């Protein structure tokens, strides 16, 4: 995409579609406006569609990672939930635990990749699929978004709270559990910080903030990551920061210049390689400080 202005307009359009603010028919209609100069709607869709074949960093069969699907119980949420459990291959010691929370489309290949990255960094990670009660991630993000919209988000929050308890009791976990989440998962990470007293660290990426009334309950230190161009999410930050300061909560916040919502996701054109690498390095360092030992 050579025209920066056109690229940004397309990314903004896709962001509205990805967050269910546009129906597929409205999205396609608006997309057709940009089908000029040799570009077709099909080529634009290809540009915007996640690439789960070539963009995955840590493949499912990576020899350095032991990963397997397991189920756990979420009695206050969706019942039986499936998730991907990962740890360094051959690990025999207790490690810090990291719950990895997906976006608004279920446990897709990118989030599974992030879970494996966390394992390579030296943690035992667990990535639940909140779509489990509806059959699980359906194999594509469009259908995944439609399915996730059918679930109650507070019940999904209970699923991830139960996942933290499940991970904490895993034999390879040292009992210290943190959470990292993206978009919808960023909201989950903020809410888990407020709802899980024993949580040791929370890392929301461009996620909705916890209500100010719940901030006093936060015990875990927060490391928050925001995309500078993500105005819809960012507008909630000043009030959240005010509440964090007033309640003397430990937090560090990073804004990444010229980045879009989803900049950490390397399967879409919103990806910003430099910002994503910097952010992930900060996440790993933070988790090692809070979860090791």
WOVENQUI-V463267 format. One line per field, one symbol per residue. ss: DSSP state (2 for helix, 1 for strand, 0 for the rest). psi: psi as a letter, one per 30 degrees, with the letter a starting at -180 (. if undefined). A space follows every 10 residues. Layout:
ss = ???
psi = ???
//
This chain:
ss = 0002222222 2222222200 0002222222 2200000000 2222222200 0000000000 0000111111 1111000011 1111111100 0000111111 1000000022 2222222222 0001111110 0222000000 2222222200 0022222222 2222222200 0011111111 1102222222 2222200000 1111100000 0222200000 1111111000 2222002222 2222220000 1111110000 0000000000 0022222222 2222222222 200
psi = jejeeeeeee eeeeeeefgg fkleeeeeee effgilhfkl eeeeeeefkk jgeffkejlf gkffkjklkl llkiffcgck kkljkklkkg kglklkkjkk klahgailee eeeeeeeeef fgljlkjljf gefgflkgfl eeeeeeeeff lkfeeeeeee eeeeeeeefk ffkgfjklkk lkcefeeeee eeeffjegkf kkjkkhlklk keffeffkek kkjkkkkfgi eeefffeeee eeeeefghkk lkkkkjkgll kgffjgflff kjeeeeeeee eeeeeeeeef fl.
//
